[in-house]
Amino acid sequence: MHYSPSKVCLTEVFFVCFTLGALFVVDLWALFHSNYGSLVMLFITLKVYFVTEFFNSASYQPRSVTSKSFLIYGVKGNHEFWWMQALTIVEVLFNPWGGYRIVAAIGAVIVFGGLYIRHLAMKECSDSFNHYIATVRKPHHKLVTSGVYSISRHPSYLGFWLFAVGTQLMLNNFINLVLDVAILYYFFSKRIAYEEWMLINKFYGQEYIEYRKRVGVYIPIIL
């Protein structure tokens, strides 16, 4: 199954990739020549997230991938996401906590662990994965219960949760850490409840009920 040319503008994809690549080079220079190392690490981390998100979508969800699958702009939730990043930048610039390198190192490991879990989730779910909650079952939809889905019912959400929380730890942003946990709890608790209602009532019925009995969500606090 190939991507739909009507959904993926290659020119747009090229310019987004070119811009991200150029800015990444600037980030690498700034990492060694500026006094804002934490801020540069945030920018690098976000670029890795955007690129891996598009790569995963293009590789494993060709039916649904679009030019906007970088998740930088043009999708639901962008405004909230960028408000969270703006608050993150403010705390980095006025960080009263100083630098705890051990906390930062642990945060970096959590960030990339989260991205890897999300990568596996999108790969293993394949065309059944979508950035938007599906409301109509299509022939290619199937319930995936193996791999990372045998550990968590929503590993892509778990991966994003770890990525977001790990980023704040990496930056020693303890105020935004608390804020992000609260926002993610509100967002994911509502999204998971709605999505699982759809999965039971519109998609897989008893099969999903049995799966839910066996496997938890295992997103910290949400569980």
Rosetta silent file (secondary structure, phi, psi, omega in degrees, C-alpha in Angstrom):
SEQUENCE: MHYSPSKVCLTEVFFVCFTLGALFVVDLWALFHSNYGSLVMLFITLKVYFVTEFFNSASYQPRSVTSKSFLIYGVKGNHEFWWMQALTIVEVLFNPWGGYRIVAAIGAVIVFGGLYIRHLAMKECSDSFNHYIATVRKPHHKLVTSGVYSISRHPSYLGFWLFAVGTQLMLNNFINLVLDVAILYYFFSKRIAYEEWMLINKFYGQEYIEYRKRVGVYIPIIL
SCORE:     score description
SCORE:     0.000 S_00000001
   1 L     0.000  124.365 -179.238    0.000    0.000    0.000 S_00000001
   2 L  -101.481  163.360  179.379    1.500    3.347   -1.082 S_00000001
   3 L   -68.045  159.903  178.589    0.782    6.840    0.230 S_00000001
   4 L   -89.736  118.713  178.729   -1.911    8.971   -1.353 S_00000001
   5 L   -58.180  -24.932  179.748   -0.402   11.777   -3.508 S_00000001
   6 L   -73.277  -20.491 -179.209   -3.468   13.866   -2.717 S_00000001
   7 L  -100.123  -24.248 -175.699   -2.574   13.790    1.005 S_00000001
   8 L  -116.424  105.506  176.010    1.204   14.058    0.795 S_00000001
   9 L   -85.948  109.287 -175.503    2.620   17.109   -0.944 S_00000001
  10 H   -63.383  -31.561  177.026    6.239   16.159   -1.610 S_00000001
  11 H   -63.635  -43.890  178.588    7.249   19.796   -1.992 S_00000001
  12 H   -63.962  -43.337  178.586    5.892   20.563    1.469 S_00000001
  13 H   -60.534  -42.904  179.453    7.622   17.507    2.918 S_00000001
  14 H   -59.831  -47.538 -176.765   10.908   18.584    1.287 S_00000001
  15 H   -67.894  -35.464  176.449   10.744   22.100    2.709 S_00000001
  16 H   -65.553  -46.116  179.402    9.849   20.861    6.194 S_00000001
  17 H   -63.390  -42.733  179.281   12.735   18.371    6.134 S_00000001
  18 H   -61.862  -44.355 -179.346   15.134   20.979    4.729 S_00000001
  19 H   -64.430  -45.224  178.923   14.128   23.503    7.398 S_00000001
  20 H   -62.223  -41.575  179.552   14.437   20.978   10.220 S_00000001
  21 H   -64.577  -43.283  179.158   17.826   19.861    8.916 S_00000001
  22 H   -63.627  -42.860  179.711   19.126   23.411    8.607 S_00000001
  23 H   -68.375  -31.049  177.288   17.912   24.296   12.085 S_00000001
  24 H   -64.762  -39.849  176.384   19.469   21.101   13.438 S_00000001
  25 H   -61.978  -42.670  176.869   22.865   22.246   12.116 S_00000001
  26 H   -60.949  -42.203  178.894   22.336   25.588   13.860 S_00000001
  27 H   -59.632  -44.184 -179.467   21.433   23.719   17.052 S_00000001
  28 H   -61.805  -40.866  176.986   24.643   21.687   16.923 S_00000001
  29 H   -63.870  -46.836 -176.460   26.685   24.873   16.558 S_00000001
  30 H   -65.756  -28.666 -178.306   24.772   26.608   19.361 S_00000001
  31 H   -60.154  -30.955 -177.213   25.183   23.601   21.654 S_00000001
  32 H  -108.327   -2.683 -175.629   28.926   24.322   21.854 S_00000001
  33 H  -130.375   14.112  179.487   28.941   28.093   21.387 S_00000001
  34 L  -132.871  168.084  178.597   26.071   29.436   23.502 S_00000001
  35 L   -97.697   14.055 -177.891   25.111   29.720   27.147 S_00000001
  36 L  -120.209   54.105 -178.060   21.703   28.194   26.550 S_00000001
  37 H   -58.473  -39.337 -179.085   22.558   24.517   26.301 S_00000001
  38 H   -64.568  -40.959  179.514   19.280   23.417   27.901 S_00000001
  39 H   -65.410  -41.054  178.532   17.239   25.437   25.420 S_00000001
  40 H   -63.881  -39.972  178.645   19.201   23.987   22.502 S_00000001
  41 H   -62.993  -35.759  175.642   18.616   20.457   23.830 S_00000001
  42 H   -61.657  -47.002 -178.689   14.888   21.179   23.886 S_00000001
  43 H   -63.051  -40.397  178.296   14.984   22.270   20.239 S_00000001
  44 H   -64.207  -43.497 -179.272   16.991   19.177   19.242 S_00000001
  45 H   -62.086  -42.638  178.304   14.604   16.908   21.114 S_00000001
  46 H   -63.468  -40.148  179.334   11.571   18.435   19.414 S_00000001
  47 H   -64.497  -40.499  177.222   13.154   18.006   15.977 S_00000001
  48 H   -61.454  -42.341  178.457   13.856   14.343   16.689 S_00000001
  49 H   -60.874  -48.278 -177.819   10.223   13.912   17.738 S_00000001
  50 H   -61.572  -45.505 -177.516    8.863   15.596   14.591 S_00000001
  51 H   -67.114  -43.864 -179.990   11.087   13.627   12.222 S_00000001
  52 H   -66.869  -32.605  179.069   10.442   10.256   13.865 S_00000001
  53 H   -64.473  -45.092  178.449    6.710   10.948   13.893 S_00000001
  54 H   -68.894  -41.857  178.473    6.665   11.522   10.136 S_00000001
  55 H   -57.503  -46.937  179.910    9.043    8.616    9.489 S_00000001
  56 H   -62.175  -44.306 -179.407    6.830    6.241   11.466 S_00000001
  57 H   -64.294  -45.383 -178.777    3.676    7.427    9.722 S_00000001
  58 H   -66.145  -34.679 -176.753    5.219    7.243    6.256 S_00000001
  59 H   -80.806  -37.212 -169.119    6.716    3.806    6.916 S_00000001
  60 H  -118.662  -13.981  177.737    3.875    2.079    8.733 S_00000001
  61 L  -127.911   57.730 -177.013    0.661    4.060    8.040 S_00000001
  62 L   -61.273  -24.868  179.486    0.794    4.826    4.292 S_00000001
  63 L   -68.324  -32.124 -172.368   -3.017    4.931    4.110 S_00000001
  64 L  -113.873   -6.389 -178.192   -3.252    7.827    6.567 S_00000001
  65 L   -64.486  142.267  176.398    0.087    9.663    6.300 S_00000001
  66 L  -135.786  175.581  176.924   -0.142   13.295    5.192 S_00000001
  67 L   -64.535  -18.770 -177.418    2.216   16.233    4.780 S_00000001
  68 L   -92.808    4.405 -174.916    1.140   17.299    8.271 S_00000001
  69 L   -71.541   -1.719  169.206    2.238   14.028    9.919 S_00000001
  70 L   -67.451  -22.740 -177.133    5.303   15.764   11.354 S_00000001
  71 L    67.942   23.152  177.199    2.730   17.135   13.852 S_00000001
  72 L   -81.495  -38.835 -177.188    4.388   20.565   13.701 S_00000001
  73 L  -155.953  163.532  171.996    1.305   22.341   12.360 S_00000001
  74 L    79.569   12.169  178.405   -2.059   21.698   10.774 S_00000001
  75 L  -130.647  159.040  179.500   -3.344   19.015   13.146 S_00000001
  76 L   -61.897  139.898  178.561   -5.644   18.995   16.162 S_00000001
  77 L    92.771   -5.929 -178.808   -3.882   19.716   19.422 S_00000001
  78 H   -60.680  -43.193 -177.828   -1.128   21.858   17.870 S_00000001
  79 H   -61.163  -45.240  179.890   -2.116   24.984   19.772 S_00000001
  80 H   -63.898  -41.677 -179.478   -2.045   23.166   23.111 S_00000001
  81 H   -60.576  -46.141 -177.035    1.264   21.479   22.235 S_00000001
  82 H   -73.858  -27.574  172.247    2.968   24.753   21.365 S_00000001
  83 H   -64.253  -39.697  177.325    1.597   26.485   24.460 S_00000001
  84 H   -63.505  -39.502  179.175    3.233   23.722   26.495 S_00000001
  85 H   -68.789  -36.650  178.227    6.519   24.316   24.661 S_00000001
  86 H   -62.309  -43.570  177.702    6.265   28.073   25.241 S_00000001
  87 H   -65.041  -36.030  177.136    5.869   27.506   28.972 S_00000001
  88 H   -62.134  -44.319 -179.957    8.789   25.086   28.849 S_00000001
  89 H   -63.361  -41.571  179.320   10.993   27.737   27.214 S_00000001
  90 H   -59.391  -44.515 -179.367   10.003   30.332   29.819 S_00000001
  91 H   -68.796  -35.491  176.505   11.044   28.039   32.653 S_00000001
  92 H   -59.942  -43.503 -176.825   14.314   27.168   30.911 S_00000001
  93 H   -71.453  -28.733 -178.024   15.168   30.865   30.616 S_00000001
  94 L  -120.532   33.717 -174.498   14.228   31.658   34.205 S_00000001
  95 L   -65.343  116.883 -178.784   15.057   28.303   35.762 S_00000001
  96 L   -89.034   -3.110 -170.697   15.559   28.819   39.520 S_00000001
  97 L   -89.536  -17.823 -174.686   16.601   25.231   40.187 S_00000001
  98 L    80.344 -168.981 -176.109   20.069   25.190   38.651 S_00000001
  99 L  -110.241  116.723  174.184   21.437   22.178   36.833 S_00000001
 100 L  -105.112  100.250 -171.381   21.102   18.668   38.237 S_00000001
 101 H   -64.617  -35.368  179.624   23.057   16.590   35.752 S_00000001
 102 H   -64.327  -43.843  177.746   21.919   13.234   37.090 S_00000001
 103 H   -62.357  -42.006  179.115   18.271   14.279   36.746 S_00000001
 104 H   -62.978  -41.620  179.887   18.992   15.597   33.246 S_00000001
 105 H   -65.675  -42.446  177.307   20.658   12.327   32.227 S_00000001
 106 H   -62.289  -42.466  178.554   17.774   10.271   33.573 S_00000001
 107 H   -60.289  -42.418 -179.981   15.366   12.546   31.720 S_00000001
 108 H   -62.541  -40.829  177.740   17.260   12.086   28.436 S_00000001
 109 H   -63.152  -41.637  179.192   17.086    8.300   28.794 S_00000001
 110 H   -64.837  -40.911  179.011   13.340    8.530   29.465 S_00000001
 111 H   -56.186  -54.597 -174.342   12.863   10.809   26.419 S_00000001
 112 H   -75.945  -25.436  171.230   14.492    8.440   23.969 S_00000001
 113 H   -65.777  -40.847  177.879   12.983    5.395   25.656 S_00000001
 114 H   -63.900  -42.656  178.548    9.564    6.990   25.161 S_00000001
 115 H   -64.171  -36.510  179.228   10.253    7.725   21.501 S_00000001
 116 H   -68.652  -41.326  177.370   11.368    4.127   20.966 S_00000001
 117 H   -62.457  -42.482  178.439    8.222    2.748   22.608 S_00000001
 118 H   -64.147  -40.021  176.627    6.095    5.034   20.430 S_00000001
 119 H   -58.695  -47.876  179.589    8.037    3.882   17.359 S_00000001
 120 H   -62.219  -39.928 -179.360    7.347    0.230   18.212 S_00000001
 121 H   -62.265  -45.026 -179.217    3.682    0.989   18.839 S_00000001
 122 H   -70.209  -35.082  178.843    3.236    2.659   15.454 S_00000001
 123 H   -67.973  -48.170 -175.004    5.230   -0.059   13.684 S_00000001
 124 H   -73.227  -31.478  178.637    3.397   -2.993   15.248 S_00000001
 125 H   -78.888  -23.706  175.498   -0.052   -1.451   14.908 S_00000001
 126 H    53.965 -132.654 -174.757    0.720   -0.602   11.270 S_00000001
 127 H   -72.033   -5.344  174.688   -2.294    0.677    9.292 S_00000001
 128 H   -81.001  -10.027  178.946   -4.574    0.231   12.299 S_00000001
 129 L   -88.728  143.848  175.520   -2.809    3.207   13.894 S_00000001
 130 L  -151.964  146.396  177.533   -3.988    6.748   13.276 S_00000001
 131 L   -68.537  -20.631  176.473   -3.253   10.108   14.871 S_00000001
 132 L  -110.119  147.008  179.365   -7.005   10.629   15.051 S_00000001
 133 L   -69.412  122.219  179.771   -9.436    8.268   16.764 S_00000001
 134 L   -73.722  141.858  179.482  -11.176    6.236   14.082 S_00000001
 135 L  -115.224   -7.317  178.950  -14.966    6.093   14.315 S_00000001
 136 L  -130.079  128.478  179.555  -15.656    3.672   11.451 S_00000001
 137 L   -77.627  131.230  178.852  -14.103    0.226   11.161 S_00000001
 138 L  -114.109  163.373 -174.916  -12.428   -0.433    7.819 S_00000001
 139 L   -55.732  -31.312 -176.708  -11.206   -3.740    6.338 S_00000001
 140 L   -82.880   -6.269  179.436   -7.560   -3.054    7.220 S_00000001
 141 L   -74.830  133.842  175.104   -8.309   -2.459   10.914 S_00000001
 142 L  -145.769  151.846  179.660   -7.272   -5.247   13.254 S_00000001
 143 L   -83.763  116.835  179.940   -6.825   -5.568   16.999 S_00000001
 144 L   -96.223  124.510 -177.508   -3.112   -5.858   17.797 S_00000001
 145 L  -126.517    5.113 -177.957   -2.380   -7.599   21.106 S_00000001
 146 L  -104.239  178.181  179.006    1.226   -8.755   20.645 S_00000001
 147 H    60.677 -134.809 -179.337    4.584   -7.013   21.106 S_00000001
 148 H   -67.160  -19.543  178.491    4.355   -3.779   23.075 S_00000001
 149 H   -76.541   -9.154  173.153    0.555   -4.134   22.963 S_00000001
 150 H   -86.124   -8.647 -179.687    0.883   -7.174   25.212 S_00000001
 151 L  -104.517  -39.925  179.101    2.416   -4.868   27.835 S_00000001
 152 L  -139.422  141.034  178.132    0.221   -1.764   27.495 S_00000001
 153 L   -70.654  -23.316 -177.430   -3.103   -1.227   25.720 S_00000001
 154 L  -133.489   66.911 -176.616   -1.939    2.208   24.597 S_00000001
 155 H   -66.427  -26.797  177.959    1.847    2.088   24.129 S_00000001
 156 H   -68.007  -37.344  176.300    1.891    5.073   21.760 S_00000001
 157 H   -68.776  -40.620  176.876    0.335    7.216   24.509 S_00000001
 158 H   -59.159  -43.910  179.147    2.753    5.737   27.031 S_00000001
 159 H   -61.405  -43.048  179.369    5.638    6.642   24.712 S_00000001
 160 H   -67.411  -39.453  178.870    4.448   10.230   24.349 S_00000001
 161 H   -58.653  -46.743  179.485    3.896   10.527   28.115 S_00000001
 162 H   -64.176  -40.115  178.180    7.468    9.389   28.752 S_00000001
 163 H   -60.801  -47.463 -177.147    8.759   11.741   26.053 S_00000001
 164 H   -67.233  -46.670 -178.754    6.951   14.760   27.535 S_00000001
 165 H   -69.354  -41.365  178.643    7.804   14.037   31.162 S_00000001
 166 H   -61.466  -35.585  178.380   11.372   13.034   30.323 S_00000001
 167 H   -61.229  -43.636 -179.783   11.872   16.332   28.481 S_00000001
 168 H   -66.832  -37.335  176.111   10.993   18.324   31.594 S_00000001
 169 H   -66.252  -42.151 -179.956   13.327   16.208   33.721 S_00000001
 170 H   -59.612  -33.884 -178.554   16.108   16.610   31.154 S_00000001
 171 L   -91.620   -1.757 -173.489   15.696   20.391   31.377 S_00000001
 172 L    58.865   34.357  179.268   15.294   20.421   35.191 S_00000001
 173 L   -92.923   84.102 -172.215   11.915   22.086   34.619 S_00000001
 174 H   -78.444  -26.580  175.936   10.149   20.997   37.787 S_00000001
 175 H   -69.307  -49.132  178.914    7.251   23.452   37.541 S_00000001
 176 H   -68.800  -24.396  175.032    6.406   22.338   34.012 S_00000001
 177 H   -59.823  -49.072  178.886    6.925   18.729   35.059 S_00000001
 178 H   -64.355  -43.199 -179.233    3.991   19.014   37.449 S_00000001
 179 H   -63.164  -44.556 -179.600    1.983   21.003   34.901 S_00000001
 180 H   -63.754  -41.872  179.040    2.639   18.484   32.107 S_00000001
 181 H   -60.380  -41.726  179.582    1.645   15.536   34.279 S_00000001
 182 H   -66.324  -44.622 -179.908   -1.638   17.273   35.122 S_00000001
 183 H   -64.725  -44.540 -178.793   -2.364   18.199   31.490 S_00000001
 184 H   -66.495  -35.167  176.111   -1.476   14.729   30.196 S_00000001
 185 H   -61.959  -47.398 -179.778   -3.650   13.111   32.857 S_00000001
 186 H   -61.844  -47.258 -176.395   -6.627   15.209   31.806 S_00000001
 187 H   -65.809  -52.742 -173.174   -6.006   14.655   28.076 S_00000001
 188 H   -72.932  -33.839  179.281   -5.233   10.942   28.073 S_00000001
 189 H   -62.688  -40.696  178.630   -7.850    9.912   30.639 S_00000001
 190 H   -73.372  -42.446 -177.625  -10.588   11.451   28.477 S_00000001
 191 H   -65.657  -43.313 -179.163   -9.104   10.292   25.161 S_00000001
 192 H   -65.417  -41.367  179.118   -8.593    6.713   26.332 S_00000001
 193 H   -60.478  -44.487  179.637  -12.128    6.506   27.748 S_00000001
 194 H   -68.483  -45.045 -178.324  -13.609    7.693   24.435 S_00000001
 195 H   -62.351  -41.649 -178.562  -11.302    5.581   22.283 S_00000001
 196 H   -71.812  -28.617  173.094  -12.015    2.412   24.237 S_00000001
 197 H   -62.556  -43.322  178.265  -15.751    3.044   24.012 S_00000001
 198 H   -64.428  -43.012 -177.623  -15.318    3.152   20.233 S_00000001
 199 H   -63.942  -33.419  179.688  -13.141    0.054   20.209 S_00000001
 200 H   -81.675  -46.005 -171.329  -15.752   -1.922   22.153 S_00000001
 201 H   -89.566  -21.279 -176.528  -18.936   -0.600   20.594 S_00000001
 202 H  -117.810  -17.040 -172.626  -17.872    0.079   16.997 S_00000001
 203 H  -118.810  -71.782 -165.641  -14.876   -2.161   16.327 S_00000001
 204 H  -114.248   -9.042  174.695  -14.004   -5.294   18.292 S_00000001
 205 L    55.455 -128.572 -175.375  -16.700   -5.850   20.921 S_00000001
 206 H   -60.482  -31.948  179.692  -16.053   -8.773   23.257 S_00000001
 207 H   -59.478  -40.530  179.345  -12.606   -9.345   21.796 S_00000001
 208 H   -74.931  -34.646  177.540  -11.476   -5.964   23.117 S_00000001
 209 H   -59.391  -44.200  178.686  -13.210   -6.482   26.462 S_00000001
 210 H   -65.550  -39.625  178.030  -11.200   -9.676   26.978 S_00000001
 211 H   -63.503  -40.967 -179.710   -8.012   -7.898   25.912 S_00000001
 212 H   -65.136  -30.656  177.209   -8.714   -5.076   28.381 S_00000001
 213 H   -68.545  -32.338 -175.742   -9.057   -7.635   31.181 S_00000001
 214 H   -85.094  -33.567 -170.143   -5.608   -9.060   30.396 S_00000001
 215 L  -125.818  133.262  178.687   -3.606   -5.904   29.722 S_00000001
 216 L   -89.350  177.608  175.814   -3.525   -2.601   31.551 S_00000001
 217 L   -80.779  -46.276  175.945   -2.801    0.899   30.241 S_00000001
 218 L    59.499   33.981  166.946    0.202    1.341   32.531 S_00000001
 219 L   -92.904  122.575 -177.246    0.656    5.040   31.934 S_00000001
 220 L   -46.554  136.243 -178.857    1.838    6.452   35.287 S_00000001
 221 L    78.222  -43.026 -178.752   -0.994    8.042   37.288 S_00000001
 222 L   -76.022  -49.859  179.370   -3.576    7.107   34.629 S_00000001
 223 L    48.097    0.000    0.000   -3.114    3.320   34.877 S_00000001
